[in-house]
Amino acid sequence: MSNETSKAIPLGVAKGFLRDNLEVVCFAILILLFFKTFVGQQFVIPSASMRNSLMIGDHLLTNKFVYAAPKWSWEEKLFPMRGVQRGDIIVFRYPCDRDKDYVKRCVALPGDTVEVRDKRLYLNGKLCTGPWEHHVQNLMDREAEPLAGPWPLTRPTGDPRIHLPRHPGTNWPFADPDTLAMDMQGHEDLDGSTYLENFPPVTVPPGRIFAMGDNRDRSADSRFWGFLPMDHLRGMPFIVWWSYREGGNDNQDAQAKTGPQDVVLDFLDGALHFFSRTRWERTGLIPR
């Protein structure tokens, strides 16, 4: 009976173990490439410029299509796209080196007037502060813990004995039309102390935004390298899927990976200290 009901397998249907598994692997790679290109991508926070909103060693998943410009109506229905907004945490290509990705907060949009007086941010003439804004009390102490805002006028922003020079009038070079026309490519950061505490009023031009780190005293941002072109935006972080304390503390910057050996060493370090250095309380955190 079994011989009568069984049917011979047509030629070409039996793929074999190797071909069958190779097709699964190739399909998985295609799915991953599609996800990384159009949907989301992982980023790791390497410095303390966004502390304490984002910590060194936070592994983020970033929404890459949120700032995309839809061409068809079905795209807006399928993917929730929108323009960048004030207060968004953004991932973008660093204007001075497009091969590097930075993470900051968008504080001003085109047409907004930005000013910093005694470390405090003023947006369109009004004080802009909140729990996301952090300052250290002593700039000379590299291990100092940043304190969270709000920072009203009655709250000191640092050690009164340490005062950096005020900005020289309104001579901020990146507001110059010729500099803007160059789209910021090839420019170096300005002196890190000149515009840290005081920044002249500038109006954000069309097609650009003003980005700042939440850890205001430890952030190289638009104060030092100029306006951020909107076409540099790569996405918005939507979840911290893993947070790993680099070097066993919160102040040690992540090591830049320069080759395959660094990737292997980083993997081994994470495997050896996974349980002791993982910040379990940050797992699943939604950045705000």
N, C-alpha and C positions, 0 to 999 in steps of 0.2 A: 504493500500500500504506500509506504513512504517513497518508494522509487517512482510511483505513478504521480504523486502529488508534488514532488519536488521538481523545481525547474532549474535548468542550467543558467548560470550567471553569464550574461552577454559579455563578449570580449570588450575590454576597456573599462568595465565597471569596477572590477577588483583593482584598487589603487595600490595596495600594499601599505605597509606600516610607515615607511619613510615619506611617501608622497602624501598620505593622509595627514600626518602630523605637520608636514611642511606647509600645507594649505592652511591649517589652523593658525600656525605661527605668522604666516604672511597676512592673514586676515586680521589678526590681533594687532600687528604692526600698523596696518592701514588705519584701523580704528584709533590707535594711539596718536598717529600723525594727524588725523583729522581733528581729534580733540585738542591737541596742542596748537594746531594752526588756527582753528576757528572758534573754539569753545573756551578752553581754559589752559593755564600753564602754572607750573610750580615756580615759586621764587623763595629764596631764603634771605632773611634780614641779616646783613653783614655788619651793621654799625648801630650806634646808639642814637642816631639822629631823630628817630621816631619814638624813643622811649618816653613814657611807659605804654603808649598806645600799642606799639609793636616792639618786641624785645629782640636783642641779638639772638639768632638761632631759631626764630619763628619760621616755620615752613608754611608758606601760604599757597592757597589755590586762588588763582586770579581769573576773574571773568573778563575774557578778551573781546567779547562782542558788545558789551554794554555801551561803549562810546562809538561804535561803528555807525557809519552813515548808511541807512537802508536805501536800496535802489528800487525795491518792489514792496508793495503793501504787505505781502505775505511774510516778508522778513520781520516786520514789526510785530506781527501776530505770533510768529513762531519764537522769536527771540525778543526779550524785553530790552529794547535799546532806548537810550536817552542821552542827552548832552551832559557834559560834566557840570557839576554843581558845586557851589561853595560848601566847604566842609568835607568833600569827598577825599578819601585816601586813594591816591593814584599811583600806578606803576607807569613809568615812562622811560624813554631813551634819554640818557644824559646828553644835553645839548652840546657839551664840549667833547664828548666821545660817544658816538651813537652805538658803539658795541657794548656799552655798560648800561645797566638798568638801575634806576633810582626809585625810591619810594618816599613820597612826601604827602602833604595835605594841600589841596587846592584852597587857597584863602581868598582869591579875588578873580573875577571874570573880566572879559573885555568891557571897558568903560568905567570900571571901578577905580577909585583913587586909593592907593595904599601908602601908609606912612607908619614908621616905627619911632616912638619917642620914649626914651628911657626903657627900652626893651618891650614896651607895650605896643601891640598892633592896633592901628586905627584904620578902619575901613569906611570910606566915604565920610570921614570926619568923626565917626563914632568908635568908641573903644570896643574892641572885639576880643573877648577872652572867654575861657571856659575850662572845664576839667581836663581837656586834652592838652592845654598849654602848660609846659613844664620849664622850670628854671633851676639852676644850681645857685647856692648861696655864695660859693667861692669858686671863681673861674680857674684859680690856680690849682685846685684840688681835682685831679683827674678821676679820683675814685668817689667824688661827691655824688650823693643820691639826688636826682632832680625832684623838685617838689611840684605837685600838681596845682593848677589854678582852680578857680578864677583868680586873676591878679588885678584887683581894683587899685585905684591910685593910693589907697592907704596901706597897701601891702608892699613891703620892700622886695625888690627884684634881685638883690644880691648884696655882697659885701660892699658897704659904702666906701671902704678904703681902696677898692679896686674899681677904677672908672676908666673905660676905654675912651679914646678921643672921639669927639662928636664928628659927624660927617661934615666935609668941607662944603658948606652951602648946599646947592642942589647939583653938584657936579658928579652925578651918577652916570657913567658913560653909556650904559646899555639903553638909555632912553633916547639916545641920539638916532635920528632917522637913518643915517648911513649904516650904523651898527645893526639896526633892526633889519635893514634890507639884506644883510649878510646872513640872516637866520641863525645867528649865534654860532655858526660852525667855526671851529678853530680858535675860539677865544679861551683864554685862561681865566681861572677864578681870580677875583679881586682879593686884596689883602683881607684876611679873615677878621681883623679887628675893626676895620674902618666903618663898616655898616652893621655891626652886630647889635649895638645898643640903640643906635639912632640912624634912621633911614629917611631921606627926603621924600616929600609927597610926589608920587608919580602916578600917571594914569595908564592903566593896562591897555595896550593897543588891540585892534581887532585881530582875531585869530590866535590870540595868546592868552595865557593865564599866569597867575603869580602863585608859586608853590613855596611852602615853608615846612620845615620839620617841626614836630611837636616839642622836641627837646631843643628849645630855641638857642641855647648857648653851645650846643654841640652839633649844629646842622649847617652844612654847606648847601645853601638853597638859592632861591631867586635873588636874594639880597646880594649874592656874590657872583652869580653867573647869568643873571638877567631873566627876562621873561621866557616862559616855556611855550613853544609853538604847539598848538593843539594836535598837529599831525604826529607829534612825538609820543602821544598817549598810547599805552599798550593795554590798559585795563584797570580794573578795580579789585582789590583783594576782597574775597567774600568769606573766607574761613581760614583759621589756623588749624591745620590738620595734625601738626606735630610741633612741639617746641622743645628745643634741646639747648641746654646751658653750655655754651662754648667755653672750654677751658675750666669748667667748674664754677664760673662766676658770671655776673651779669654785665661786666664792664669790658670783657675781652672780646675784641672784634673777631669775627669769623675769618679764617684764613682764605685768601683768594686761591682758587684752584687753577694752576697753570699747566697741568698735564694729567695723564692717566694715573700716575703714581699718587698725586694728591687726592684724586677721587677714591682710590683704594684705601689710602690712609684715613681719609675722612669716614669711609664706611666702617673700617675696623674700629676707629675711635667711638663711633656711635654704637657699634655692637658691644664693645667692652663696657661702656658706661651708660647703656640705654636706661637702666632702671634708676641709677643714682642721679643722672643729670637731666632726665626728662622732666619738664614742667607739666605735670599732669593736670594742674588746674587750668592751663591754657589750651588744652586739647579741645577742639570744637569751638573755640572762641570766634565770635564774629566781630571783626575789627570795626570800630566806630570812630 
